[in-house]
Amino acid sequence: MRAIVSALLGACLLLSGCGIIYKLPTRQGNVIDQKELDRLKIGMTREQVRFVMGTPVASSPLRSDRWDYVGYYKSPRGEVSTRTVSLFFEGEQLVRMEGAAPVRGGAGQATPDAETVIKQDAKDRSESERGNPREPETGVLQTENATP
């Protein structure tokens, strides 16, 4: 009996050390898509904002003029990305947005939607065809003779 328990314990240690155990991605708070933020316009009513963005995670009954949308994502590899968008109202009208602009430099949402990726690839291809190679964010310079 003791041999079976020690064999199972050893197998569990080997499996956990190899990284075979899959870790689920963790998503908490609001799912904040740039497409939804782009649809927000100054002057929209609270109901219109709620229709586009959903119910905010943080809205205080003591301060009804501010809604906060907080998104947190941790990939299975351990990369963490967070984003906070604050919307300010005067009466029933949206008057100001903080954090709604796209985040540059990789600190934004870790999983962009497929439509955004396709549009960015098409834009990159058209720029390279015009002779304006752009430097990707990885620091590698693309040349005109490079093949994708």
Backbone as ProteinMPNN parsed JSONL, in Angstrom:
{"seq_chain_A": "MRAIVSALLGACLLLSGCGIIYKLPTRQGNVIDQKELDRLKIGMTREQVRFVMGTPVASSPLRSDRWDYVGYYKSPRGEVSTRTVSLFFEGEQLVRMEGAAPVRGGAGQATPDAETVIKQDAKDRSESERGNPREPETGVLQTENATP", "coords_chain_A": {"N_chain_A": [[0.824, -1.199, 0.0], [1.911, 1.219, 0.812], [3.797, 1.576, -1.169], [2.253, 2.036, -3.439], [1.022, 4.501, -2.841], [3.276, 6.172, -2.633], [4.205, 5.961, -5.262], [2.101, 7.153, -6.708], [2.231, 9.749, -5.634], [4.775, 10.501, -6.475], [4.362, 10.461, -9.261], [2.502, 12.539, -9.518], [4.087, 14.719, -8.719], [6.005, 14.703, -10.778], [4.381, 15.257, -13.032], [3.378, 17.813, -12.391], [5.691, 19.291, -12.392], [6.447, 19.237, -15.048], [4.745, 20.906, -16.368], [2.406, 20.063, -17.524], [-0.105, 20.236, -16.55], [-3.0, 21.975, -17.144], [-3.808, 25.379, -16.912], [-6.567, 27.4, -16.337], [-7.659, 30.342, -18.107], [-8.099, 33.457, -16.43], [-10.698, 35.643, -16.053], [-12.002, 38.59, -14.899], [-14.424, 40.909, -13.665], [-15.594, 43.483, -15.865], [-15.878, 42.743, -19.345], [-14.007, 44.429, -21.49], [-14.197, 45.718, -24.534], [-12.597, 47.301, -27.271], [-14.146, 47.957, -29.45], [-16.701, 48.396, -28.376], [-16.182, 50.595, -26.731], [-15.555, 52.479, -28.661], [-18.026, 52.996, -29.686], [-19.242, 54.588, -27.818], [-20.385, 57.861, -27.145], [-20.048, 61.293, -26.319], [-22.68, 62.8, -24.562], [-24.531, 60.783, -24.656], [-27.23, 58.981, -23.091], [-27.676, 57.541, -19.792], [-28.947, 55.053, -19.996], [-28.418, 54.38, -22.671], [-25.64, 54.114, -22.559], [-25.454, 51.974, -20.76], [-26.641, 50.007, -22.336], [-24.728, 49.698, -24.372], [-22.267, 49.143, -22.991], [-22.905, 47.533, -20.808], [-23.669, 46.619, -17.379], [-21.99, 48.534, -14.94], [-19.097, 47.548, -13.016], [-18.318, 48.927, -10.768], [-20.172, 51.178, -9.19], [-21.06, 53.787, -7.243], [-23.49, 54.331, -4.71], [-23.322, 56.67, -3.361], [-22.062, 58.402, -5.041], [-23.325, 59.108, -7.788], [-22.629, 60.072, -10.252], [-20.536, 58.857, -11.55], [-19.335, 56.047, -13.266], [-17.551, 53.046, -13.126], [-15.777, 50.809, -15.097], [-14.147, 47.881, -14.802], [-11.705, 45.732, -15.931], [-10.084, 42.589, -15.852], [-7.634, 40.304, -16.824], [-6.022, 37.211, -16.878], [-3.773, 35.268, -18.466], [-3.307, 31.753, -19.346], [-0.571, 31.384, -19.263], [0.302, 33.162, -17.407], [0.46, 35.895, -17.927], [-0.688, 39.105, -17.2], [-3.292, 41.398, -17.72], [-4.863, 44.502, -17.272], [-7.581, 46.823, -17.268], [-9.133, 49.923, -16.853], [-11.992, 51.819, -17.162], [-13.476, 54.891, -16.786], [-16.51, 56.533, -16.565], [-18.178, 59.61, -16.702], [-20.982, 61.423, -15.61], [-23.371, 64.062, -16.035], [-26.248, 64.761, -14.646], [-28.368, 63.007, -16.637], [-26.715, 62.695, -18.808], [-23.803, 61.644, -20.572], [-20.672, 63.011, -19.988], [-17.882, 62.89, -19.867], [-15.046, 60.768, -20.493], [-12.688, 58.512, -19.222], [-9.832, 56.611, -19.887], [-10.801, 55.386, -22.14], [-9.526, 55.549, -24.549], [-7.553, 53.765, -26.992], [-5.078, 51.549, -25.724], [-1.613, 51.708, -25.996], [1.444, 49.863, -26.597], [1.251, 47.285, -25.535], [0.02, 47.045, -23.065], [-2.64, 46.708, -22.974], [-5.759, 45.043, -23.567], [-5.424, 41.546, -23.56], [-6.425, 39.708, -25.354], [-7.312, 40.39, -28.352], [-10.155, 40.974, -30.531], [-11.119, 39.049, -33.445], [-11.792, 40.542, -35.716], [-10.477, 43.009, -35.362], [-7.795, 42.183, -35.469], [-7.628, 41.238, -38.123], [-8.154, 43.602, -39.57], [-5.922, 45.142, -38.782], [-3.817, 43.607, -39.842], [-4.377, 43.856, -42.591], [-3.99, 46.598, -42.897], [-1.262, 46.788, -42.278], [-0.182, 45.306, -44.421], [-0.952, 46.907, -46.622], [0.477, 49.255, -46.082], [3.108, 48.322, -46.307], [3.158, 47.636, -48.995], [3.002, 50.109, -50.178], [5.5, 51.007, -49.764], [6.19, 51.915, -47.301], [7.493, 50.647, -44.886], [6.694, 49.545, -41.661], [7.828, 49.637, -38.272], [7.529, 46.875, -36.299], [6.081, 46.23, -33.021], [7.779, 44.541, -31.709], [10.346, 45.276, -32.161], [11.762, 44.455, -34.358], [12.887, 45.242, -37.555], [11.085, 45.584, -40.517], [11.762, 44.82, -43.896], [11.581, 45.76, -47.387], [11.959, 43.54, -49.027], [11.344, 41.393, -47.517], [9.553, 38.412, -46.818], [6.318, 37.496, -45.716]], "CA_chain_A": [[0.0, 0.0, 0.0], [2.804, 2.364, 0.904], [4.462, 1.712, -2.468], [1.296, 2.626, -4.377], [0.865, 5.905, -2.481], [4.496, 6.896, -2.997], [4.27, 6.006, -6.722], [1.149, 8.182, -7.133], [2.774, 11.036, -5.235], [5.887, 10.782, -7.395], [3.807, 10.774, -10.584], [1.922, 13.886, -9.438], [5.18, 15.679, -8.704], [6.583, 14.768, -12.121], [3.451, 15.929, -13.929], [3.293, 19.24, -12.077], [6.965, 19.89, -12.776], [6.553, 19.301, -16.504], [3.844, 21.918, -16.902], [1.347, 19.418, -18.283], [-1.387, 20.615, -15.976], [-3.515, 23.165, -17.813], [-4.398, 26.388, -16.047], [-7.607, 28.153, -17.038], [-7.516, 31.794, -18.072], [-8.945, 34.103, -15.439], [-11.265, 36.919, -16.493], [-12.853, 39.113, -13.842], [-14.942, 42.249, -13.915], [-16.233, 43.708, -17.153], [-15.125, 42.484, -20.565], [-13.93, 45.74, -22.12], [-13.76, 45.656, -25.927], [-12.414, 48.626, -27.848], [-15.279, 48.22, -30.337], [-17.778, 48.964, -27.573], [-15.771, 51.929, -26.301], [-15.627, 53.365, -29.818], [-19.438, 53.324, -29.912], [-19.664, 55.583, -26.832], [-20.3, 59.259, -27.571], [-20.429, 62.285, -25.317], [-24.079, 63.188, -24.712], [-25.422, 59.625, -24.563], [-27.906, 58.837, -21.806], [-27.214, 56.41, -18.973], [-29.497, 53.814, -20.555], [-27.674, 54.065, -23.891], [-24.322, 53.631, -22.134], [-25.655, 50.647, -20.183], [-26.916, 49.108, -23.45], [-23.476, 49.455, -25.096], [-21.193, 48.628, -22.14], [-23.359, 46.636, -19.762], [-23.719, 47.187, -16.04], [-20.632, 48.752, -14.43], [-18.695, 46.793, -11.835], [-18.244, 49.823, -9.62], [-20.948, 52.421, -9.196], [-21.341, 54.082, -5.848], [-24.754, 55.018, -4.459], [-23.012, 57.995, -2.827], [-21.588, 59.238, -6.145], [-24.016, 58.532, -8.941], [-22.191, 60.687, -11.499], [-19.364, 58.152, -12.066], [-19.387, 54.596, -13.407], [-16.245, 52.466, -13.42], [-15.729, 49.485, -15.706], [-12.83, 47.339, -14.509], [-11.485, 44.434, -16.553], [-8.855, 41.894, -15.454], [-7.451, 39.048, -17.557], [-4.76, 36.519, -16.648], [-3.687, 34.17, -19.416], [-2.79, 30.522, -18.734], [0.884, 31.499, -19.092], [0.582, 34.052, -16.294], [0.485, 37.305, -18.311], [-1.839, 39.798, -16.635], [-3.63, 42.709, -18.275], [-6.004, 45.139, -16.623], [-8.02, 48.065, -17.895], [-10.192, 50.602, -16.134], [-12.634, 52.901, -17.903], [-14.372, 55.664, -15.922], [-17.453, 57.369, -17.304], [-18.718, 60.638, -15.825], [-22.28, 61.918, -16.05], [-24.035, 65.216, -15.428], [-27.661, 64.413, -14.805], [-28.507, 61.759, -17.388], [-25.871, 62.776, -20.0], [-22.382, 61.32, -20.481], [-19.914, 64.233, -20.269], [-16.438, 62.679, -19.921], [-14.599, 59.377, -20.431], [-11.267, 58.316, -18.937], [-9.392, 55.247, -20.151], [-11.498, 54.825, -23.295], [-8.637, 55.562, -25.714], [-6.802, 52.514, -27.111], [-3.822, 51.512, -24.991], [-0.483, 51.3, -26.834], [2.589, 49.293, -25.904], [1.019, 45.949, -25.004], [-0.576, 47.024, -21.737], [-4.081, 46.654, -23.135], [-6.434, 43.76, -23.506], [-4.526, 40.507, -24.06], [-7.049, 38.926, -26.4], [-8.12, 41.22, -29.246], [-11.109, 40.229, -31.329], [-10.61, 38.651, -34.762], [-11.996, 41.628, -36.678], [-9.411, 43.977, -35.153], [-6.553, 41.592, -35.958], [-7.698, 41.202, -39.591], [-8.01, 44.975, -40.046], [-4.543, 45.574, -38.571], [-2.992, 42.905, -40.83], [-4.612, 44.483, -43.897], [-3.349, 47.911, -42.859], [0.182, 46.557, -42.352], [0.137, 44.899, -45.791], [-1.084, 48.042, -47.539], [1.593, 50.159, -45.821], [4.348, 47.754, -46.846], [3.072, 47.695, -50.455], [3.256, 51.491, -50.578], [6.902, 51.329, -49.525], [6.336, 52.496, -45.974], [7.527, 49.573, -43.891], [6.607, 50.044, -40.295], [8.549, 48.843, -37.306], [6.596, 46.233, -35.372], [6.324, 46.52, -31.618], [8.793, 43.656, -31.165], [11.645, 45.872, -32.36], [12.365, 43.918, -35.571], [12.573, 46.099, -38.665], [10.675, 44.887, -41.73], [12.298, 45.402, -45.123], [10.678, 45.577, -48.538], [12.158, 42.224, -49.627], [10.976, 40.342, -46.578], [8.306, 37.715, -47.116], [5.629, 37.168, -44.456]], "C_chain_A": [[0.862, 1.254, 0.0], [3.498, 2.619, -0.432], [3.53, 2.368, -3.491], [1.135, 4.129, -4.108], [2.102, 6.699, -2.888], [4.65, 6.978, -4.519], [3.316, 7.075, -7.266], [1.649, 9.586, -6.796], [3.923, 11.445, -6.147], [5.393, 11.15, -8.787], [3.192, 12.165, -10.596], [3.001, 14.956, -9.435], [5.815, 15.82, -10.081], [5.675, 15.518, -13.09], [3.368, 17.428, -13.654], [4.578, 19.955, -12.455], [7.109, 20.049, -14.271], [5.644, 20.356, -17.113], [2.715, 21.328, -17.731], [-0.025, 19.844, -17.787], [-1.815, 21.94, -16.577], [-4.132, 24.108, -16.791], [-5.394, 27.2, -16.871], [-7.292, 29.64, -17.033], [-8.511, 32.389, -17.086], [-9.396, 35.446, -15.977], [-12.229, 37.371, -15.412], [-13.305, 40.519, -14.2], [-15.659, 42.318, -15.242], [-15.303, 43.282, -18.283], [-15.164, 43.786, -21.351], [-13.348, 45.569, -23.516], [-13.643, 47.071, -26.472], [-13.558, 48.978, -28.797], [-16.428, 48.873, -29.577], [-17.43, 50.378, -27.124], [-15.845, 52.929, -27.445], [-17.067, 53.785, -30.116], [-19.95, 54.373, -28.928], [-19.428, 56.985, -27.365], [-20.717, 60.153, -26.408], [-21.874, 62.717, -25.605], [-25.051, 62.019, -24.668], [-26.063, 59.582, -23.179], [-27.341, 57.63, -21.056], [-27.706, 55.079, -19.541], [-28.775, 53.404, -21.836], [-26.295, 53.514, -23.552], [-24.445, 52.221, -21.566], [-25.934, 49.613, -21.276], [-25.621, 48.729, -24.177], [-22.471, 48.698, -24.227], [-21.629, 47.568, -21.128], [-23.356, 47.347, -18.423], [-22.305, 47.37, -15.508], [-20.359, 47.917, -13.186], [-18.755, 47.682, -10.608], [-19.072, 51.072, -9.878], [-21.414, 52.647, -7.766], [-22.702, 54.742, -5.688], [-24.523, 56.424, -3.901], [-22.546, 58.96, -3.916], [-22.147, 58.669, -7.441], [-23.562, 59.113, -10.271], [-21.003, 59.968, -12.125], [-19.628, 56.648, -12.095], [-17.994, 54.115, -13.776], [-16.418, 51.053, -13.968], [-14.307, 48.975, -15.534], [-12.729, 45.955, -15.127], [-10.132, 43.874, -16.151], [-8.794, 40.587, -16.22], [-6.073, 38.491, -17.239], [-4.743, 35.298, -17.55], [-3.169, 32.914, -18.714], [-1.274, 30.553, -18.517], [1.278, 32.49, -18.008], [0.652, 35.523, -16.648], [-0.808, 37.967, -17.859], [-2.047, 41.112, -17.38], [-4.879, 43.212, -17.574], [-6.348, 46.407, -17.378], [-9.184, 48.617, -17.09], [-10.702, 51.758, -16.987], [-13.618, 53.572, -16.948], [-15.217, 56.581, -16.785], [-18.112, 58.328, -16.322], [-19.981, 61.226, -16.442], [-22.615, 63.228, -15.347], [-25.518, 65.023, -15.69], [-27.757, 63.056, -15.481], [-27.571, 61.684, -18.597], [-24.421, 62.403, -19.685], [-21.583, 62.563, -20.865], [-18.417, 64.001, -20.41], [-16.124, 61.202, -19.799], [-13.104, 59.36, -20.148], [-10.924, 56.856, -19.171], [-10.051, 54.612, -21.353], [-10.636, 54.802, -24.545], [-7.879, 54.244, -25.786], [-5.458, 52.62, -26.407], [-2.73, 51.002, -25.912], [0.59, 50.657, -25.976], [2.326, 47.979, -25.213], [0.387, 45.908, -23.635], [-2.091, 46.889, -21.797], [-4.634, 45.257, -22.986], [-5.579, 42.693, -24.172], [-5.132, 39.713, -25.204], [-7.905, 39.817, -27.292], [-9.079, 40.358, -30.048], [-10.562, 40.008, -32.737], [-10.73, 39.776, -35.775], [-10.887, 42.68, -36.572], [-8.09, 43.458, -35.696], [-6.524, 41.584, -37.481], [-7.511, 42.603, -40.167], [-6.566, 45.461, -39.906], [-3.603, 44.892, -39.556], [-3.152, 43.52, -42.216], [-3.942, 45.847, -43.964], [-1.833, 47.769, -42.982], [0.603, 46.177, -43.767], [0.082, 46.076, -46.757], [0.045, 49.054, -47.324], [2.896, 49.626, -46.4], [4.337, 47.759, -48.371], [3.345, 49.1, -50.965], [4.702, 51.891, -50.361], [7.138, 52.019, -48.208], [6.377, 51.373, -44.948], [7.492, 50.16, -42.495], [7.329, 49.094, -39.367], [7.554, 48.196, -36.357], [6.996, 46.499, -33.931], [7.366, 45.597, -30.995], [10.187, 44.205, -31.351], [12.357, 45.357, -33.599], [11.922, 44.777, -36.738], [12.213, 45.268, -39.881], [11.282, 45.587, -42.931], [11.352, 45.096, -46.262], [10.79, 44.187, -49.133], [11.767, 41.094, -48.716], [9.649, 39.716, -46.972], [7.643, 37.325, -45.82], [5.524, 35.685, -44.253]], "O_chain_A": [[0.584, 2.219, -0.712], [3.757, 3.771, -0.781], [3.975, 3.166, -4.315], [1.113, 4.93, -5.042], [1.976, 7.795, -3.434], [5.176, 7.971, -5.022], [3.675, 7.818, -8.178], [1.498, 10.507, -7.598], [4.026, 12.607, -6.542], [5.941, 12.051, -9.423], [3.34, 12.897, -11.574], [2.846, 15.993, -10.08], [6.13, 16.93, -10.507], [6.152, 16.329, -13.884], [3.297, 18.226, -14.589], [4.538, 21.134, -12.808], [7.84, 20.931, -14.721], [5.782, 20.664, -18.297], [2.128, 22.025, -18.558], [-0.999, 19.811, -18.54], [-1.072, 22.92, -16.523], [-4.887, 23.685, -15.916], [-5.083, 27.632, -17.981], [-6.723, 30.15, -16.069], [-9.624, 31.887, -16.928], [-8.571, 36.292, -16.32], [-13.154, 36.646, -15.046], [-12.636, 41.225, -14.953], [-16.258, 41.342, -15.693], [-14.087, 43.443, -18.188], [-16.223, 44.202, -21.822], [-12.155, 45.307, -23.671], [-14.473, 47.933, -26.182], [-13.909, 50.15, -28.941], [-17.058, 49.803, -30.082], [-18.287, 51.261, -27.134], [-16.161, 54.098, -27.228], [-17.292, 54.825, -30.735], [-20.988, 54.987, -29.174], [-18.39, 57.262, -27.966], [-21.609, 59.819, -25.628], [-22.237, 62.968, -26.754], [-26.264, 62.226, -24.646], [-25.498, 60.091, -22.211], [-26.62, 56.81, -21.625], [-26.965, 54.096, -19.562], [-28.544, 52.217, -22.065], [-25.831, 52.562, -24.179], [-23.617, 51.362, -21.866], [-25.509, 48.464, -21.158], [-25.437, 47.572, -24.555], [-21.884, 47.715, -24.679], [-20.802, 46.793, -20.647], [-23.071, 48.542, -18.347], [-21.491, 46.452, -15.612], [-21.265, 47.619, -12.408], [-19.187, 47.253, -9.539], [-18.704, 51.917, -10.694], [-22.076, 51.8, -7.167], [-23.038, 55.636, -6.465], [-25.414, 57.271, -3.957], [-22.619, 60.178, -3.75], [-21.509, 57.848, -8.1], [-24.054, 58.697, -11.32], [-20.497, 60.425, -13.15], [-20.073, 56.053, -11.113], [-17.332, 54.701, -14.632], [-17.111, 50.22, -13.384], [-13.365, 49.567, -16.061], [-13.575, 45.097, -14.873], [-9.142, 44.604, -16.113], [-9.773, 39.843, -16.27], [-5.073, 39.205, -17.319], [-5.582, 34.405, -17.424], [-2.647, 33.002, -17.603], [-0.756, 29.822, -17.673], [2.464, 32.645, -17.717], [0.882, 36.346, -15.761], [-1.897, 37.449, -18.106], [-1.094, 41.847, -17.638], [-5.82, 42.461, -17.318], [-5.497, 46.993, -18.049], [-10.095, 47.887, -16.698], [-9.919, 52.574, -17.472], [-14.484, 52.913, -16.373], [-14.7, 57.313, -17.63], [-18.55, 57.923, -15.245], [-20.037, 61.491, -17.643], [-22.197, 63.469, -14.214], [-25.976, 65.112, -16.829], [-27.274, 62.06, -14.943], [-27.623, 60.707, -19.345], [-23.881, 62.801, -18.653], [-21.786, 63.115, -21.946], [-17.731, 64.826, -21.012], [-16.821, 60.462, -19.105], [-12.342, 60.107, -20.762], [-11.636, 55.963, -18.711], [-9.886, 53.413, -21.579], [-10.969, 54.112, -25.509], [-7.584, 53.654, -24.747], [-4.784, 53.647, -26.482], [-2.901, 49.963, -26.55], [0.641, 50.879, -24.767], [3.12, 47.58, -24.361], [0.225, 44.822, -23.078], [-2.755, 46.952, -20.763], [-4.028, 44.398, -22.345], [-5.056, 42.926, -25.262], [-4.391, 39.092, -25.966], [-9.095, 39.99, -27.028], [-8.851, 39.162, -30.228], [-9.643, 40.706, -33.165], [-9.845, 39.942, -36.614], [-10.414, 43.185, -37.59], [-7.34, 44.21, -36.319], [-5.491, 41.896, -38.074], [-6.788, 42.775, -41.148], [-6.043, 46.118, -40.806], [-2.679, 45.53, -40.06], [-2.168, 43.688, -42.936], [-3.381, 46.207, -44.999], [-1.191, 48.534, -43.701], [1.62, 46.66, -44.264], [0.958, 46.23, -47.608], [0.523, 49.651, -48.289], [3.701, 50.394, -46.927], [5.396, 47.875, -48.988], [3.865, 49.268, -52.068], [5.099, 52.996, -50.731], [8.18, 52.645, -48.013], [5.408, 51.164, -44.218], [8.172, 51.141, -42.193], [7.431, 47.897, -39.637], [6.807, 48.899, -35.676], [8.112, 46.939, -33.656], [7.8, 45.838, -29.869], [11.135, 43.676, -30.77], [13.476, 45.792, -33.87], [10.729, 45.024, -36.91], [12.946, 44.348, -40.244], [11.314, 46.816, -42.982], [10.439, 44.281, -46.13], [9.816, 43.686, -49.696], [11.853, 39.931, -49.112], [8.732, 40.411, -47.409], [8.32, 36.866, -44.9], [4.975, 35.236, -43.247]]}, "name": "protein", "num_of_chains": 1, "seq": "MRAIVSALLGACLLLSGCGIIYKLPTRQGNVIDQKELDRLKIGMTREQVRFVMGTPVASSPLRSDRWDYVGYYKSPRGEVSTRTVSLFFEGEQLVRMEGAAPVRGGAGQATPDAETVIKQDAKDRSESERGNPREPETGVLQTENATP"}
